[in-house]
Amino acid sequence: MTYSEADRQYYLAMAGIQLWYAREPLSGAAPSAEFSFPETPVTAEPADLAPPVPPAPSPGGNRSRSGDNAGQAGQRIANLQALMSNAPSVSDHPPPASPEVEVAVDSEPPAIDAAGDAPVSEAVPDDRLTVSNLRVTMGLWVANNRILLGRVSEDASEGLQDTLANNILAAMGASQPVEPDYLRWPVFANPLVPGNGFADFSRLLASMAGESEGRQLILLGVLPELPDEEREPWLAQTLGRPAVDFRQSLAELAAVPAHKRSLWQALKPLLRSAE
C-alpha cells in the first residue's frame, strides 16, 4: 500500500513521532523528494479537530488517486498543524472508569458513639494490636517441659543465638541440644496480601508453641515494642502465662553480660521449684 508524503506525516504525527528534515543535503545521501508546504496554514475550528479518516484505497487505484493525494496534501498538513497546536494533551484527561466495575456505597452513615464523633468500630480485638511494619524472626526451642521462645536478630549470627538458647536450656537441665523452629514474619513481602495481619501472626505463633499447660514458658525479647496494656493480654491469649518474660533478645544477651546475669536471676526460681 502506497501513501503520499502528507499521509505518512499525518499517521506518524498521530503516533507521536516527530519528523525532522535536513537543512542541507548530506554527503553521500540519496536525493530526497521535493515536498511543498503551504505558506499559511489553515486553522481548524474546535469542532473540526477530528481529522477525516482517509478512505481505504481500492486495489489498483493508487495511480488514479495520486493526483488527489497531491492536491489534498496541503490541506491535511494544515489540519494536522492546527490539531497539534490546539488539541488538548491526552494526559490532561483522566482515564475513563471501567463500566464493569461497580462501587458499593453504604447508604447508612457510620455509627457515632455517645462520647464523641468517632465512628464505632467492630474490629476484632487482636487487630487493634497491630504493630506497624512488623518484621520479626523468632526461634522456638522445646526441651523436656520447657519452651524457650526468643527473638532472633538478623544482624547477628544465627548459629551463635542458637548456641546461646541451648546453653540456657542446658543450664536448666536439658540433656542435649535441640533444633529450633523458626518463624519469620511477614510471610509475604506485600503487607496488603491476605494472611499478613497481626491476628494471623498471633495464630501462627500460638500453633507453633502448642499446648503450654504444664510447661514452663520462657520468653526472650518477644515484641517488647507493644505497650504493656496491650502486650500482657495478648501474651495471655496467644501463648499463655509465661514463667519468665525477659524483654532482651538473644542477640542482646550475647552482647551485654549484664543481661545474662539478670536473666539468670530470673531463672533461678524455676530451678528451685523443679528440685
C-alpha positions as CSV (number, residue, x, y, z in Angstrom):
1,M,0.0,0.0,0.0
2,T,1.5,3.4,-1.1
3,Y,0.7,6.6,0.8
4,S,1.6,10.1,-0.1
5,E,4.1,12.1,2.0
6,A,1.2,14.0,3.6
7,D,-0.5,10.8,4.7
8,R,2.8,9.5,6.1
9,Q,3.3,12.7,8.1
10,Y,-0.2,12.5,9.4
11,Y,0.0,9.0,10.6
12,L,3.4,9.4,12.2
13,A,2.3,12.6,14.0
14,M,-0.8,10.7,15.4
15,A,1.6,8.0,16.6
16,G,3.7,10.7,18.4
17,I,6.7,10.5,16.0
18,Q,8.1,13.9,15.1
19,L,9.6,14.3,11.7
20,W,12.9,16.1,11.0
21,Y,14.3,17.2,7.7
22,A,17.9,18.1,6.9
23,R,18.5,21.8,6.1
24,E,21.2,20.8,3.6
25,P,21.8,17.7,1.6
26,L,24.0,15.2,3.3
27,S,27.1,14.0,1.6
28,G,26.6,10.6,0.0
29,A,22.9,10.5,0.7
30,A,20.3,9.8,-1.9
31,P,18.4,12.8,-3.2
32,S,15.1,13.4,-1.3
33,A,11.8,14.1,-2.9
34,E,10.7,17.7,-3.2
35,F,7.9,18.4,-0.7
36,S,5.8,21.6,-1.0
37,F,4.3,23.0,2.2
38,P,1.6,25.8,2.3
39,E,2.7,29.3,3.2
40,T,-0.2,30.0,5.5
41,P,-1.7,27.1,7.5
42,V,-5.4,26.9,7.7
43,T,-6.6,26.9,11.4
44,A,-9.2,24.4,12.3
45,E,-12.2,25.2,14.4
46,P,-12.6,23.2,17.7
47,A,-15.5,21.3,16.1
48,D,-13.2,20.2,13.2
49,L,-10.4,18.9,15.4
50,A,-11.2,15.3,14.5
51,P,-9.3,14.8,11.2
52,P,-11.2,13.0,8.5
53,V,-10.3,9.4,8.0
54,P,-9.0,8.8,4.5
55,P,-11.0,6.1,2.7
56,A,-9.3,2.8,2.0
57,P,-7.7,2.8,-1.5
58,S,-9.2,0.3,-3.8
59,P,-6.8,-2.3,-5.4
60,G,-5.1,-1.0,-8.4
61,G,-6.3,2.5,-7.8
62,N,-3.2,4.1,-6.4
63,R,-2.1,5.7,-9.6
64,S,-5.5,7.3,-10.2
65,R,-5.6,8.7,-6.7
66,S,-2.0,10.2,-6.8
67,G,-3.3,13.5,-8.2
68,D,-6.0,13.8,-5.5
69,N,-3.4,13.0,-2.7
70,A,-1.1,15.6,-4.0
71,G,-3.9,18.2,-4.1
72,Q,-5.0,17.3,-0.5
73,A,-1.5,17.3,1.0
74,G,-1.5,21.0,1.9
75,Q,-5.0,20.8,3.5
76,R,-4.1,17.7,5.6
77,I,-0.8,19.3,6.8
78,A,-2.7,22.4,7.7
79,N,-5.3,20.4,9.6
80,L,-2.5,18.5,11.3
81,Q,-0.7,21.6,12.4
82,A,-3.9,23.1,13.8
83,L,-4.7,19.8,15.6
84,M,-1.3,19.5,17.2
85,S,-1.3,23.2,18.4
86,N,-4.9,23.4,19.7
87,A,-5.8,19.8,20.7
88,P,-5.5,19.1,24.5
89,S,-2.9,16.6,25.7
90,V,-4.0,13.1,26.3
91,S,-2.5,13.2,29.8
92,D,-4.9,16.1,30.7
93,H,-7.9,13.8,30.7
94,P,-8.2,11.1,33.4
95,P,-8.8,7.6,32.1
96,P,-12.5,6.6,31.9
97,A,-13.8,4.4,34.6
98,S,-14.4,0.8,33.6
99,P,-18.2,0.2,33.1
100,E,-17.9,-3.3,34.6
101,V,-16.7,-2.1,38.0
102,E,-19.4,-1.4,40.4
103,V,-18.7,0.6,43.6
104,A,-20.8,-0.4,46.6
105,V,-21.9,2.7,48.5
106,D,-23.2,2.3,52.0
107,S,-26.4,4.3,52.3
108,E,-26.3,4.4,56.1
109,P,-23.8,6.7,57.9
110,P,-21.3,5.2,60.3
111,A,-22.5,4.8,63.9
112,I,-21.5,7.6,66.3
113,D,-20.8,6.8,69.9
114,A,-22.2,8.9,72.8
115,A,-18.7,10.2,73.8
116,G,-17.8,11.9,70.6
117,D,-17.9,12.0,66.8
118,A,-15.7,9.0,66.1
119,P,-17.4,6.0,64.4
120,V,-17.9,2.9,66.3
121,S,-15.5,0.1,65.1
122,E,-16.4,-3.5,65.2
123,A,-12.8,-4.8,64.6
124,V,-11.5,-7.9,66.3
125,P,-9.5,-7.0,69.4
126,D,-6.4,-8.6,68.0
127,D,-6.4,-6.3,65.0
128,R,-6.1,-3.3,67.3
129,L,-2.7,-4.7,68.5
130,T,-1.2,-4.3,65.0
131,V,2.4,-3.3,65.1
132,S,3.2,-1.1,62.1
133,N,5.6,-2.8,59.6
134,L,6.1,-5.8,61.9
135,R,9.2,-7.7,60.7
136,V,10.5,-10.2,63.2
137,T,12.2,-13.6,63.3
138,M,11.5,-15.9,66.3
139,G,13.0,-19.2,67.3
140,L,11.3,-21.9,69.3
141,W,13.3,-24.4,71.4
142,V,11.4,-27.2,73.3
143,A,13.3,-29.3,75.8
144,N,11.6,-31.5,78.4
145,N,8.8,-29.4,80.0
146,R,10.2,-26.1,79.0
147,I,9.6,-23.9,75.9
148,L,12.0,-21.1,75.1
149,L,10.7,-18.6,72.6
150,G,13.3,-15.9,71.7
151,R,13.6,-13.2,69.1
152,V,16.4,-13.9,66.6
153,S,18.2,-10.9,65.2
154,E,19.1,-10.8,61.5
155,D,22.2,-8.7,62.4
156,A,23.8,-11.4,64.5
157,S,25.0,-14.9,63.8
158,E,22.0,-17.3,63.8
159,G,24.3,-20.1,65.0
160,L,25.5,-18.0,67.9
161,Q,22.0,-17.3,69.0
162,D,21.0,-21.0,68.7
163,T,24.0,-22.0,70.8
164,L,23.0,-19.4,73.5
165,A,19.5,-20.7,73.6
166,N,20.6,-24.3,74.0
167,N,23.1,-23.2,76.7
168,I,20.2,-21.7,78.7
169,L,18.2,-24.9,78.4
170,A,21.2,-27.0,79.3
171,A,21.8,-24.8,82.5
172,M,18.2,-25.7,83.4
173,G,18.7,-29.4,83.0
174,A,18.3,-30.2,79.2
175,S,20.4,-33.3,78.4
176,Q,21.1,-32.5,74.7
177,P,20.8,-29.6,72.2
178,V,17.5,-29.3,70.4
179,E,16.8,-28.0,66.9
180,P,14.8,-24.8,66.8
181,D,11.7,-24.0,64.8
182,Y,11.9,-20.5,63.2
183,L,9.1,-18.1,62.4
184,R,9.9,-15.3,60.0
185,W,7.3,-12.6,59.6
186,P,5.8,-11.4,57.4
187,V,5.3,-14.4,55.2
188,F,4.6,-12.2,52.2
189,A,6.6,-9.1,51.3
190,N,3.4,-7.2,50.4
191,P,1.6,-6.2,53.7
192,L,-1.8,-6.0,51.9
193,V,-1.8,-9.7,51.0
194,P,-4.5,-11.6,53.0
195,G,-3.0,-13.6,55.8
196,N,-0.4,-10.9,56.7
197,G,-2.2,-9.3,59.6
198,F,-1.2,-9.3,63.2
199,A,-4.1,-11.7,64.1
200,D,-2.6,-14.2,61.6
201,F,0.8,-13.8,63.2
202,S,-0.7,-14.5,66.6
203,R,-2.5,-17.6,65.4
204,L,0.7,-19.0,63.8
205,L,2.8,-18.3,66.8
206,A,0.2,-20.0,69.1
207,S,0.1,-23.1,66.9
208,M,3.9,-23.3,67.0
209,A,4.1,-23.0,70.7
210,G,1.4,-25.7,71.1
211,E,-0.3,-26.5,74.4
212,S,1.5,-24.7,77.2
213,E,-0.4,-26.4,80.0
214,G,2.2,-28.0,82.4
215,R,5.1,-26.4,80.6
216,Q,7.3,-23.5,81.7
217,L,7.3,-20.8,79.0
218,I,10.4,-18.6,78.8
219,L,10.2,-15.5,76.6
220,L,13.3,-13.6,75.4
221,G,12.6,-10.3,73.6
222,V,9.0,-11.2,72.4
223,L,7.6,-8.0,71.0
224,P,8.7,-5.5,73.7
225,E,7.6,-2.7,71.4
226,L,4.0,-3.4,72.3
227,P,2.5,-1.2,75.0
228,D,2.2,-3.0,78.3
229,E,-1.6,-2.6,78.4
230,E,-1.8,-4.4,75.1
231,R,1.1,-6.8,75.4
232,E,0.1,-8.6,78.6
233,P,-3.5,-9.6,77.4
234,W,-2.0,-10.6,74.0
235,L,0.5,-12.9,75.7
236,A,-2.1,-14.4,77.9
237,Q,-4.4,-15.1,74.9
238,T,-1.7,-16.2,72.4
239,L,0.9,-18.1,74.5
240,G,-0.4,-18.3,78.0
241,R,1.1,-17.1,81.2
242,P,4.9,-17.1,80.9
243,A,7.2,-18.3,83.7
244,V,9.9,-15.8,82.7
245,D,9.2,-12.7,80.5
246,F,12.6,-11.2,79.6
247,R,12.5,-8.2,77.4
248,Q,16.0,-8.6,75.9
249,S,16.5,-10.7,72.8
250,L,19.1,-13.5,72.3
251,A,21.5,-11.1,70.4
252,E,21.3,-8.5,73.2
253,L,22.0,-11.3,75.8
254,A,25.1,-12.3,73.8
255,A,26.3,-8.7,73.6
256,V,25.7,-7.5,77.1
257,P,27.0,-9.7,80.0
258,A,24.8,-7.7,82.5
259,H,21.7,-9.0,80.7
260,K,22.9,-12.6,81.2
261,R,23.2,-12.1,84.9
262,S,19.7,-10.6,85.1
263,L,18.3,-13.5,83.1
264,W,20.0,-16.0,85.4
265,Q,18.5,-14.3,88.4
266,A,15.0,-14.6,86.8
267,L,15.6,-18.3,86.0
268,K,16.8,-19.4,89.5
269,P,13.2,-19.7,91.0
270,L,12.3,-22.1,88.2
271,L,15.3,-24.4,89.1
272,R,14.3,-24.3,92.8
273,S,10.7,-25.3,92.0
274,A,11.9,-28.2,89.9
275,E,14.0,-29.7,92.7
